[in-house]
Amino acid sequence: MKNLTVIITGASTGIGKETAKYFLDKGCNLVMNSSNEANLKAAFEALGSPSNAIYFAGDVSKNETGIQLAALALEKFGRIDVLINNAGIFSPKPFLEVTENDLDHFWKINLLGTYFTSQAVVPQMIKQQEGSIINIGTVLVDHAIGGFPATAPLTSKGAIHALTRQLAAEFGKDNIKVNTIAPGIIRSPLQGKMGVEDADSLSGLHLLGRIGEAKEVAEAAYYLTTADFVTGETINIAGGHTVGHSI
């Protein structure tokens, strides 16, 4: 893993920040991104302002952000080995209350951000004849919850799951692996943003009787980075959420 160059979007908090730390500990070069420059700078400094990492603030829903991230990686490190499309937003809202602006918001950040950033790195991965793209989806795509109406974000995340499979098919010949990580409830600032004050209160959604930790998602991303014969897959990091529930 040493000297591999990894781009992580949404790297300023939660899963993205923990994944950045995990990959830095493995000796990787890192390009960190977030739309919030202050939070991104703080995360970079919290990681010790490492010499083998750089950061760039930008909105991934804009095509130029992905282009700039790819250019920075090549300028600083000369390669692009891994892209982790972690940037995203999620919040519930009843179907009949969803507006056009709601849909536009989720689709731009979740789907277009993943699409454009992947589009920016694939040419270099083709040139290298190797690479790994890891998209972040959600277990709710395959296991909806009646009391948690979230059609707007879920349709965008479902599209990411479909994009993963198609990219894996299109670029398998170039030795580019494309996979999705579908987290369950993971301890992160996201729960607070959705109004969940006690994330552990949702532990019953998982057969293991607890919520997940951000490091466990980072471990899955590391596995997918090193797995040379896994592509087009969705890996659930959800403590059995999609299998069943305890009563």
N, C-alpha and C positions, 0 to 999 in steps of 0.2 A: 504493500500500500504506500510505502514511502515515495514521495515525489509525484504521486498522482495529483492532478489538479481537479478540484471539486468546486462547482458553483452551487450555492444554496440560496434560493430566494426565500423571503420571509424569515430572515436569519436573526432578527433583532430580539425576539422573545420566544418563549414556549418551546415547541418541538424544534423549530429552526435553530434557535440559539443552542439548545442542547446537542443537536446534531452537529453543529459547527464545532462545538467543544470536543465531541467524540472523535470527529475526523481529524482535528488538529492533534489530538492525543495520539492518533495513529500515524502521525508524520506527514499528513497530506498538505499540499498547498491549497489555499482556500480563497474563493471570491465570495464575499458575503453581500447580500442585497436585502433591502427593505425600502418601503416607500417613505418611512419615517426616519429622516436623517439623524435626528437627535437620539432616538432609541438605538439606531444602528451603530452610531459612534460610541454610545455607552456600552453596547454589547461587545464591540470590538475591543474597547479598553478593558472591560471586565475579563476578557480572555487573555489579557496581558499585552495587547497591541503586538501580536506576533509578527515577526519579519516575513514569515511564509504565508501571510494573509493580507488581503486588501478588501476594502469595502466600497460599495457604490450605491447611493440612494437613488431610487427611481421606481416609477410605477410600471410593473410588468405588463399591465394591460395595454401599454403603448409599445409598438413594435421596436422603436429605437432603443428602449431599455435593454431588451435581450441582445440586440446588436452590440451595444456598448459593453455589456457584461462579457460577451464572447471576445470582443476586441481587447478588453482589459486582461482577461485570462491569458490570451495569446501573447500580449505585450510583456506581461510580468513573468509568466511561467512557460510559455511556448507550447502548451498543450491544453486540451479540454478532455478530460477523461470521464468525468461524472457530472451530471446535472441533476439536482434534486429540486423539483418543482414543488416547494412547500408553501409558497405564498398563497393565501386564500382567506376568504371570509365565510362566516356561517352564522345564521340566526333564524329562529323559527318565526313563522307568520302564517295565519290561516289562509288557505288557498283563495277564498273569495275576497280577501283583503289585499292580495298581492297586486301591485301596480306595475305598469310598464317600466317605470324607473327602477323598481325593485329587481325585476328580471334583468334589466340592462346592467345594473350594478354587479350582481352575482356572476353573470355570464362574462362580463369584461374581466374582472379580476381573477375568477377561478379558471374559466375555460380559456379565454384569450391569452391570459398571462402564461398559462401552461403551453398553449399552442405556439405563441410567438417566441418564447424563450427556447423551446425545443427546436423550432425552425432555425434559430440563430446559431445553435451549436452543432446541428447535424452535419453541415458541410465539412467542418473540421474533423468530426468523428469519422466521416466517410474517407477523408484524406488519410487518417490514421489507420483506417480499417479496424477500429475498435472503439468502444465507448459504452456508457451505461446511463440511461435516463430513468429516473425514479420519480413517479408522480404520486401525489398524496390525494387519496380519495376519502371515502368513509364507508364503514360497514352498513350505514343506513341506506345505501344504494340497494343492497340486497336484503335488508331486514328493517323495514319501516316500522315506526312506532306510532300508533294511533293518537296518542296524547301529545305528540310532538310534531305538529304540522310544519313541514319545512320543504314544500314543493319547489320553491325558488332556488335555494342553494343546492338541493338534491338533484335537480335536473342538470345543473352545471357540473356537479361532481360525477353524475352518471355519464355525462359526455366525456369526462376525463377518463373514466374506466374504458369506454369504447375507443377513445383515441389511443390509449395504451396498446390495445390489441392490434389496431390497424398499423400503428408505427412499428410494432414488433414484426408484423408480417412484411411491411414494406422494406425494412432495413435490416432484416435478419441476414441477408446476403452480404451485408457490410460489417457483420460481427458487432452490430449495435444492439445491446439488450435494452428492452423497455419494459418496465414493470410498474405496478401500482402497489402502494402500501395503503391499506384501508384501516385506519385506527378506530378503536371504540372510544370510550370516554377516557381521555388522557388528561392528567393533571397539568393545566396550563392556564394562562390568563383568559383563554377563550370562554371558559365557563362563567367567569365573572361578567364578561361582556354580554352574555346571554341571560344574565340575571340569576344564575345558579350560585348561591352564596356558599353552599357546601357541596363540592364536587363528589365527596365520598358518599353522599346520600344516594348517588346513582350506581353504587357498587353492585346492587342486585341485578343490574342489566347483564352482568358477566358471571359465567359459571364459576369463575375463580373467586367470586365474592369480594372483589376489589376493583378499583379503577386502575388504569395503566399509568406508568410514568414516562415522561418524555424520553428518557434514556433508552427505554425499551423500543421505541420507534427508531431511534438512532441506531440501535444494534441491528434492527431489521434492514435499515438502509445500508449499513456496512456489509451485511451478508449479501444483499443483492448486488452490491458493487463488486464483490469478490466471486460471486457465483457465475461461472462462465457458461453454464448450460441451463440457465433459467431465463426465459423471456416470455412476454405476453401474459404474465401471471398477475393475479391480485392476491397479495399476502395480507390476511386479516391479523392485525395486532389488537386483539379485542377480548382476550380472556374467555373465549367461548361464546361471545355475544350472538354470533350468527347460528350457533348450534342449538341453543336453547336457553332457558332461564330457570333459576331456582325458585321454588315456592315454599 
